Amino acid sequence: MAKSSKANILVVDDEESILDTLSGILEDEHYNVVTASSGEEAIARFPDVSPDIVLMDVWMPGIDGIETLKALKKIDNNICAIMISGHSNIDTAVHAIKLGAYDFLEKPLSLNKVLILVKRALEKQSLEKENIELKNSISSQWQLIGDNSRVVELRDTISRAAVSQGRVLILGESGSGKELVARALHEGSDRSRNSFIEVNCAAIPHELIESELFGHEKGSFTGAFESKKGKFELADDGTLFLDEIGDMSLVTQAKVLRVIETQEFQKVGGSRKIKVDVRIIAATNKDLEEEIRNGNFREDLYFRLNVIPIYVPPLRERRSDIPLLADHFLTNFAIQYGQKKKNLSKNALKALMEYEWPGNVRELKNAIERYVIMNPAETIDIKEVHTAKGMKPDYSTIKTLRDAREHFEKDFIMNKLQDNNWNISKTAEELEIERSNLHRKIKSLGIETP
């Protein structure tokens, strides 16, 4: 999508006739035009103008176009400059392009070409801006949130492993954030500008996994109506993330091992060897050493993959990060659904902290999304949190009988209150206690009522 026609354009030329001509046609197209008759003036005016495009003559007395371009790039390295040159100094214009200019126009100027080139430059700028915003959006989506010592240590391990070319094996429970670690490893590597290709080995049928990994030639099997590139080829010069590697069949394991050793493979139904340079990151929630003993995983592949092992702790081992994670998800879902950001009450947050989270961060994220969608109020309270299935305290973490009794009593009373739509009198009657006594219990146990 092209940029607005109100884009700012700085025209730099020592010939007044050129300035007048270019200003006239650009203003006719509703661009905002500012002129400068020298390189010195262009440099001085540049910060205030903040031009989207600079149209600049190469040959000018004083500071020429090349030196002016160098000076402007020090102010804004992303400057979009179109250089203007006479036939005798085309080589200089080409040199300017090597320095970062977008393109050049040759004198005598074709006004139609000027407008076309300006339009293309603005479209390119718009696409680049969208790509940057998209990349930033994707990066924020894959942040590793938390300041628990386990997460701090994990980040340090990632930063050291990312700059190497060593293969990484990420271990951890489902939903703990193994994909986040894989993406962080890619983003921190010298391959970050190239592809990050993910394969969920558990989600692809056994009969299709080799085609997905290595590609296939047209007619190599029923339904192969055209040639297709595999994930290894798509990840060339980048990173291939083999998620749930423990679910890969032994036959496919052998072929992946061969690619690791030779960095080459053949498509299904093909005879040509394809050479690739791929960094492999694998992940699993299984105990691969146990899988090896049971004959389900190749020991030689395990040793090839396990060059740098990284363990991702489950959420229950870093409960102190739950408030940060919950706030992060509340912010993201507010943006996603176009709502004002919701908050968690103290008791709701306490309940989240006490829950064991067998599904880890993924389960917490899904729970927060549910609260955001289903709760019309700005504050998510304990009532909404306890409607989640299995949202109970982790009694295994409680040390004393007194604490266990208090947790059970609180949970029991809250369930009764919820069953009675938070009607105090009815709940007191069911519990066979005085209404005033129930009020005292609610206050002493820190139960927050709607």
Secondary structure, DSSP 8 states (H G I E B T S, - for coil): ----TT-EEEEE-S-HHHHHHHHHHHHHTT-EEEEESSHHHHHHHHHHH--SEEEEES--SSS-HHHHHHHHHHH-TT--EEEEE-GGGHHHHHHHHHTT--EEEESS--HHHHHHHHHHHHHHHHHHHHHHHHHHHHHHHT-----SHHHHHHHHHHHHHHTS---EEEE--TTSSHHHHHHHHHHTSTTTTS-EEEEETTTS-TTTHHHHHHEE-TTSSTT--S-EE-HHHHTTTSEEEEETGGGS-HHHHHHHHHHHHHSEEE-BT--SEEE---EEEEEESS-HHHHHHTTSS-HHHHHHHTTEEEE---GGGGGGGHHHHHHHHHHHHHHHTT----EE-HHHHHHHHHB--TTHHHHHHHHHHHHHHH--SSEE-HHHHTTSTT--B-GGG--SHHHHHHHHHHHHHHHHHHHTTT-HHHHHHHHTS-HHHHHHHHHHTT----
